[in-house]
Amino acid sequence: MKHYDVVCIGAGIMGTMHAYHAALKGKKVLLIERDYKPYEGTVRNFGQVVPSGQAIPTWRDIGIESLHIYKSIHEKFDISIRNNGSTYLASDETEMTLLEEMHQVNNESGYESHLLTKEECKARFPLLNDSYCIGGLFYPGEVSAEPNRLIYRLIEYVTQSQTVDFINHQTVVGCEIQHNHCITTLASGVKFQSEKVIICSGREFKILFPEVFQNSGLQISKLQMMLTEPIPNASLPGNILTGMTIRRYEGFHSLPSYHKLNYTEQELKLKEKGIHILFKQAIDGSVILGDSHEYADATNTESLDFGINMSINQIMIKEAQRIMNLPSWEIMNTWNGYYATHPNEIFTHSIEGRIHIVTGIGGKGMSCSAGFSRRNIDNILQ
């Protein structure tokens, strides 16, 4: 039976970053992925690393730490990130007041941002409709990534440069503690012994610990996103976040003017579907846009429609057209994303201090997993 210091189950962004930080502490690590490669929430997202939208101060600080971690890795190994910033676009006076208040918070905390006039927003995004935007807030240090590339490059980096072994196409069917060691069993019958096990497999840990899962309080969020055909003559640099994003993201909830927001009938319809329009242009010129949010208890995920709800897509396209005047709205692809979320922001559970379940980070996984994993590894290995 091969021995490791740490076994990480699940090679999404959370599991891979736990493996990375454990290896940095000199631990011998095994990273296990049930599929050929991760294909759920880690790759079905916008690839936006936006600490600016996270709850202040805790998750904002964790997001900023994650940003530094991504950049430090990218300096050594191309993980596909682009330092082209994030821009929030305000559609009315209250949203603009929130951006001004956030800018003041940023000045006090030392997190760089710049208020933009309507004209400056238009200069940055020539395709922006005049009738939508009255101003913006720009974060020059934030990054975007290609979501279908980032995690694979990270796995390649941690296995080449750190003490991490990686195996895929292997389903873990057992995880238990025997004689002060963890025993991880694969469907093939192969077993691994370790000092610690960290389970970062989203909602799928129900296979290993059904009772813990049943009482976890986890929810599943379903998202819908779309990808246009490549539009080489369009210029949409960086992460673009709009008025409904300002209203939705937790970073803005604690600001003095948040309670002054009013909703039009159309905005209430968007809010009901959890829609807040984001744009991000990929390297080939195509544009990812969306997204929507529907929720179900993790023990009752069959209540979610696992197909594409075309009426939701049509609502999102209509709102996106109100914001941007793209030369083409030809949709090349549309898909669902699913991630686990939790009322307490994240779900962690420890079994005898040796087996640690970590999931439910929700929509902030790309922005915060790297920093959270570093802190969590410090706690697990202390």
C-alpha positions as CSV (number, residue, x, y, z in Angstrom):
1,M,0.0,0.0,0.0
2,K,1.6,3.3,-1.1
3,H,1.8,6.0,1.5
4,Y,1.2,9.7,1.1
5,D,1.2,12.6,3.5
6,V,-2.0,14.0,2.0
7,V,-4.6,12.5,-0.5
8,C,-6.8,15.1,-2.2
9,I,-10.0,13.7,-3.8
10,G,-11.3,15.8,-6.7
11,A,-9.0,17.7,-9.1
12,G,-11.2,20.8,-9.6
13,I,-9.9,24.2,-8.6
14,M,-10.4,23.5,-4.8
15,G,-8.8,20.1,-4.8
16,T,-5.9,21.1,-7.0
17,M,-5.1,24.2,-4.9
18,H,-5.2,22.1,-1.7
19,A,-2.7,19.7,-3.3
20,Y,-0.5,22.6,-4.4
21,H,-0.3,24.3,-1.0
22,A,0.2,21.0,0.8
23,A,3.1,20.3,-1.6
24,L,4.6,23.7,-0.9
25,K,4.8,22.6,2.7
26,G,6.9,19.7,1.7
27,K,4.2,17.1,1.8
28,K,4.0,14.1,-0.5
29,V,0.6,14.5,-2.1
30,L,-1.8,12.3,-4.3
31,L,-4.4,14.1,-6.3
32,I,-7.3,11.8,-7.6
33,E,-9.8,12.7,-10.3
34,R,-12.7,10.4,-11.1
35,D,-13.0,11.5,-14.7
36,Y,-10.3,12.0,-17.4
37,K,-10.3,15.6,-16.5
38,P,-12.4,18.0,-14.4
39,Y,-15.5,19.1,-16.3
40,E,-18.0,20.5,-13.8
41,G,-18.1,23.9,-12.1
42,T,-14.3,24.6,-12.5
43,V,-14.6,24.7,-16.2
44,R,-18.2,25.8,-16.7
45,N,-17.8,29.4,-15.6
46,F,-16.6,32.7,-17.0
47,G,-13.0,32.4,-15.8
48,Q,-13.2,35.8,-14.0
49,V,-11.0,36.3,-10.9
50,V,-12.8,39.2,-9.3
51,P,-12.0,39.8,-5.6
52,S,-13.9,43.1,-6.0
53,G,-17.2,41.4,-5.8
54,Q,-16.6,39.3,-2.7
55,A,-18.0,40.0,0.8
56,I,-16.0,42.5,2.7
57,P,-13.6,41.9,4.5
58,T,-13.1,38.1,4.7
59,W,-13.8,36.8,1.3
60,R,-12.5,40.0,-0.4
61,D,-9.1,39.4,1.4
62,I,-9.1,35.7,0.4
63,G,-9.9,36.7,-3.2
64,I,-7.0,39.2,-3.3
65,E,-4.7,36.5,-1.9
66,S,-5.9,34.1,-4.6
67,L,-5.2,36.8,-7.2
68,H,-1.6,37.0,-6.0
69,I,-1.2,33.2,-6.0
70,Y,-2.5,32.9,-9.6
71,K,-0.1,35.6,-10.7
72,S,2.9,34.1,-8.9
73,I,2.3,30.7,-10.6
74,H,1.7,32.4,-14.0
75,E,5.1,34.1,-13.8
76,K,6.7,30.6,-13.8
77,F,4.2,28.6,-15.9
78,D,1.5,29.8,-18.4
79,I,-1.9,29.0,-16.8
80,S,-3.8,31.2,-19.3
81,I,-4.5,34.2,-17.1
82,R,-4.7,37.7,-18.6
83,N,-4.2,40.8,-16.5
84,N,-6.7,43.0,-18.3
85,G,-8.8,44.2,-15.3
86,S,-12.5,44.2,-14.4
87,T,-15.0,46.9,-15.2
88,Y,-18.3,47.4,-13.4
89,L,-20.9,49.4,-15.4
90,A,-23.6,51.4,-13.6
91,S,-27.0,51.8,-15.4
92,D,-28.6,54.3,-12.9
93,E,-27.6,56.8,-10.3
94,T,-27.9,54.5,-7.3
95,E,-25.7,51.9,-8.9
96,M,-23.2,54.7,-9.6
97,T,-23.4,55.8,-6.0
98,L,-22.6,52.3,-4.9
99,L,-19.5,52.3,-7.2
100,E,-18.4,55.6,-5.7
101,E,-18.8,54.1,-2.2
102,M,-16.9,51.0,-3.2
103,H,-14.1,53.1,-4.6
104,Q,-13.8,54.9,-1.2
105,V,-13.6,51.5,0.5
106,N,-10.9,50.5,-1.9
107,N,-8.9,53.6,-1.2
108,E,-9.1,52.9,2.5
109,S,-8.0,49.3,2.1
110,G,-5.3,49.9,-0.5
111,Y,-7.0,47.9,-3.3
112,E,-6.6,49.8,-6.5
113,S,-9.6,51.0,-8.5
114,H,-10.5,53.9,-10.7
115,L,-13.9,55.6,-11.2
116,L,-14.8,56.0,-14.9
117,T,-17.1,58.6,-16.5
118,K,-19.6,57.5,-19.1
119,E,-17.2,58.8,-21.8
120,E,-14.3,56.8,-20.3
121,C,-16.5,53.7,-20.3
122,K,-17.4,54.3,-23.9
123,A,-13.8,54.8,-24.8
124,R,-12.9,51.5,-23.2
125,F,-15.8,49.7,-24.7
126,P,-16.8,51.3,-28.0
127,L,-19.7,48.8,-28.4
128,L,-21.3,49.9,-25.2
129,N,-24.8,51.4,-25.8
130,D,-25.0,55.1,-24.8
131,S,-28.4,54.6,-23.2
132,Y,-27.2,52.0,-20.7
133,C,-24.1,53.3,-18.9
134,I,-23.7,56.4,-16.8
135,G,-20.3,55.5,-15.4
136,G,-18.1,52.7,-14.1
137,L,-15.5,51.4,-11.8
138,F,-12.3,49.8,-13.1
139,Y,-10.0,47.3,-11.2
140,P,-6.7,47.2,-13.2
141,G,-5.2,44.3,-11.2
142,E,-7.9,41.7,-11.7
143,V,-7.5,38.9,-14.2
144,S,-9.4,36.7,-16.5
145,A,-8.6,33.1,-17.6
146,E,-9.8,30.6,-20.1
147,P,-11.9,28.3,-17.9
148,N,-11.4,25.3,-20.1
149,R,-7.7,25.7,-19.9
150,L,-6.8,27.0,-16.5
151,I,-7.3,23.9,-14.4
152,Y,-5.5,21.6,-16.8
153,R,-2.5,23.9,-16.8
154,L,-2.6,24.1,-13.0
155,I,-2.7,20.3,-12.7
156,E,0.2,20.1,-15.2
157,Y,2.2,22.6,-13.1
158,V,1.7,21.1,-9.7
159,T,2.5,17.6,-10.9
160,Q,5.7,18.8,-12.8
161,S,7.1,21.2,-10.2
162,Q,5.8,19.9,-6.9
163,T,5.7,16.6,-5.0
164,V,2.2,15.8,-6.3
165,D,1.2,12.5,-8.0
166,F,-2.0,12.7,-10.2
167,I,-4.2,9.8,-11.2
168,N,-7.4,10.1,-13.2
169,H,-10.3,7.9,-14.4
170,Q,-10.4,6.5,-10.8
171,T,-13.4,6.6,-8.6
172,V,-12.9,6.6,-4.8
173,V,-15.4,4.2,-3.2
174,G,-14.1,4.1,0.3
175,C,-12.4,6.4,2.8
176,E,-11.9,5.4,6.4
177,I,-9.5,5.7,9.4
178,Q,-7.6,2.6,10.5
179,H,-5.0,2.6,13.2
180,N,-4.5,6.4,13.0
181,H,-4.1,6.4,9.3
182,C,-6.5,7.2,6.4
183,I,-7.2,4.4,3.9
184,T,-8.5,5.5,0.5
185,T,-9.9,2.8,-1.7
186,L,-10.5,3.0,-5.4
187,A,-13.1,1.1,-7.4
188,S,-10.3,-1.0,-8.8
189,G,-9.4,-2.2,-5.3
190,V,-6.2,-0.2,-5.1
191,K,-5.7,1.4,-1.6
192,F,-3.6,4.3,-0.5
193,Q,-2.5,5.1,3.1
194,S,-2.1,8.7,4.2
195,E,-2.0,11.0,7.2
196,K,-4.7,13.2,5.9
197,V,-7.5,13.1,3.3
198,I,-9.1,16.2,1.8
199,I,-12.3,15.6,-0.1
200,C,-13.1,18.4,-2.6
201,S,-15.5,16.6,-4.9
202,G,-18.4,19.0,-4.7
203,R,-21.8,17.3,-4.0
204,E,-20.4,13.9,-4.9
205,F,-19.0,13.2,-1.4
206,K,-22.5,11.7,-0.7
207,I,-21.0,8.4,-2.1
208,L,-18.4,8.3,0.7
209,F,-20.3,9.9,3.6
210,P,-24.0,9.8,2.9
211,E,-25.1,10.8,6.4
212,V,-22.8,13.8,6.5
213,F,-24.1,14.8,3.1
214,Q,-27.7,14.4,4.0
215,N,-27.3,16.8,6.9
216,S,-24.9,19.2,5.2
217,G,-27.4,21.9,4.2
218,L,-25.8,22.1,0.8
219,Q,-27.6,23.5,-2.2
220,I,-26.9,23.1,-5.9
221,S,-26.9,26.1,-8.2
222,K,-27.6,25.7,-11.9
223,L,-26.3,28.4,-14.2
224,Q,-26.8,29.0,-17.9
225,M,-24.2,30.6,-20.1
226,M,-23.7,31.2,-23.9
227,L,-20.9,31.6,-26.3
228,T,-21.1,33.7,-29.4
229,E,-19.2,33.0,-32.6
230,P,-15.8,34.6,-32.8
231,I,-16.2,38.4,-33.3
232,P,-12.6,39.5,-34.2
233,N,-13.7,43.2,-34.8
234,A,-15.2,43.5,-31.3
235,S,-13.1,44.7,-28.4
236,L,-14.3,43.8,-24.9
237,P,-11.1,43.8,-22.8
238,G,-11.2,42.2,-19.3
239,N,-14.1,41.2,-17.1
240,I,-17.3,43.2,-17.8
241,L,-19.8,43.3,-14.9
242,T,-23.1,45.2,-15.2
243,G,-25.8,46.8,-13.1
244,M,-27.5,43.6,-12.0
245,T,-24.1,42.3,-11.0
246,I,-23.6,45.3,-8.7
247,R,-27.0,44.5,-7.2
248,R,-26.2,40.8,-6.8
249,Y,-22.5,40.6,-5.7
250,E,-22.1,40.5,-1.9
251,G,-19.3,43.0,-1.9
252,F,-21.8,45.7,-2.4
253,H,-24.4,44.6,0.1
254,S,-22.8,46.3,3.1
255,L,-22.4,49.7,1.4
256,P,-24.5,52.6,2.8
257,S,-26.6,53.1,-0.4
258,Y,-27.4,49.5,-1.1
259,H,-30.9,49.7,0.6
260,K,-31.8,52.6,-1.7
261,L,-31.9,50.4,-4.8
262,N,-35.2,50.3,-6.6
263,Y,-36.2,47.7,-9.2
264,T,-38.1,48.2,-12.5
265,E,-40.5,45.4,-13.6
266,Q,-37.8,44.1,-15.9
267,E,-35.1,44.1,-13.2
268,L,-37.4,42.2,-10.9
269,K,-37.9,39.6,-13.6
270,L,-34.1,39.3,-14.0
271,K,-33.7,39.1,-10.2
272,E,-36.3,36.3,-10.0
273,K,-34.2,34.2,-12.4
274,G,-30.9,35.1,-10.7
275,I,-29.7,36.8,-13.9
276,H,-26.9,39.3,-13.9
277,I,-25.2,39.9,-17.2
278,L,-21.5,39.3,-17.5
279,F,-19.3,39.5,-20.6
280,K,-15.9,38.1,-21.2
281,Q,-14.2,37.8,-24.6
282,A,-12.1,34.7,-25.2
283,I,-8.8,34.6,-27.0
284,D,-10.4,33.6,-30.3
285,G,-12.7,36.7,-30.2
286,S,-15.9,34.8,-29.1
287,V,-17.8,36.3,-26.2
288,I,-19.1,34.4,-23.1
289,L,-22.3,35.9,-21.8
290,G,-24.8,35.1,-19.1
291,D,-25.6,34.0,-16.5
292,S,-28.7,32.8,-14.5
293,H,-29.1,31.0,-11.2
294,E,-31.6,28.4,-10.1
295,Y,-31.3,26.5,-6.8
296,A,-32.3,23.2,-5.3
297,D,-31.4,21.3,-2.1
298,A,-28.4,19.0,-2.8
299,T,-30.5,16.0,-1.7
300,N,-33.1,16.9,-4.2
301,T,-31.2,17.9,-7.3
302,E,-33.6,16.1,-9.6
303,S,-36.0,19.0,-9.0
304,L,-33.7,21.1,-11.3
305,D,-34.3,21.0,-15.0
306,F,-31.1,19.6,-16.3
307,G,-31.8,20.8,-19.8
308,I,-31.3,24.3,-21.4
309,N,-34.1,26.6,-20.6
310,M,-34.3,28.6,-23.8
311,S,-36.6,31.2,-22.4
312,I,-33.9,32.1,-19.8
313,N,-31.4,32.4,-22.6
314,Q,-33.7,34.7,-24.6
315,I,-34.1,36.9,-21.5
316,M,-30.3,37.1,-21.1
317,I,-29.7,37.9,-24.7
318,K,-32.3,40.7,-24.6
319,E,-30.7,42.3,-21.6
320,A,-27.2,41.8,-23.0
321,Q,-28.4,43.6,-26.2
322,R,-29.6,46.5,-24.1
323,I,-26.0,46.8,-22.8
324,M,-23.8,46.1,-25.8
325,N,-24.2,46.5,-29.5
326,L,-22.2,43.5,-30.7
327,P,-21.7,43.1,-34.5
328,S,-23.1,39.6,-34.2
329,W,-25.3,37.8,-31.7
330,E,-24.9,34.4,-33.3
331,I,-24.8,31.9,-30.5
332,M,-22.2,29.1,-31.1
333,N,-22.7,27.2,-27.9
334,T,-24.8,27.2,-24.7
335,W,-24.4,25.1,-21.6
336,N,-25.3,24.6,-18.0
337,G,-22.9,24.8,-15.0
338,Y,-23.6,23.3,-11.6
339,Y,-21.9,24.1,-8.3
340,A,-22.5,23.4,-4.7
341,T,-23.2,26.3,-2.4
342,H,-23.9,26.7,1.3
343,P,-25.7,29.2,3.6
344,N,-22.5,29.6,5.6
345,E,-20.5,30.5,2.5
346,I,-18.6,27.2,2.5
347,F,-19.1,23.7,4.0
348,T,-16.2,22.1,5.9
349,H,-16.4,19.0,8.0
350,S,-13.7,17.1,9.8
351,I,-13.7,13.4,10.8
352,E,-11.3,12.8,13.7
353,G,-9.0,15.5,12.4
354,R,-7.8,13.3,9.6
355,I,-10.5,13.3,6.9
356,H,-11.6,16.8,5.8
357,I,-14.6,17.5,3.5
358,V,-14.5,20.9,1.8
359,T,-17.1,22.1,-0.6
360,G,-20.0,24.5,-1.2
361,I,-17.8,27.6,-1.9
362,G,-20.4,28.6,-4.5
363,G,-19.9,31.1,-7.3
364,K,-16.7,32.5,-5.8
365,G,-14.7,29.3,-6.4
366,M,-12.6,30.7,-9.2
367,S,-11.9,34.0,-7.3
368,C,-11.3,32.6,-3.9
369,S,-10.3,28.9,-3.9
370,A,-6.6,29.5,-4.2
371,G,-6.4,31.7,-1.1
372,F,-8.9,29.7,0.9
373,S,-7.0,26.5,0.2
374,R,-3.8,28.0,1.5
375,R,-5.4,29.0,4.7
376,N,-7.2,25.7,5.1
377,I,-4.0,23.7,4.5
378,D,-2.4,25.7,7.3
379,N,-5.2,24.6,9.6
380,I,-5.3,21.0,8.5
381,L,-1.5,20.5,8.8
382,Q,-0.9,22.6,11.9
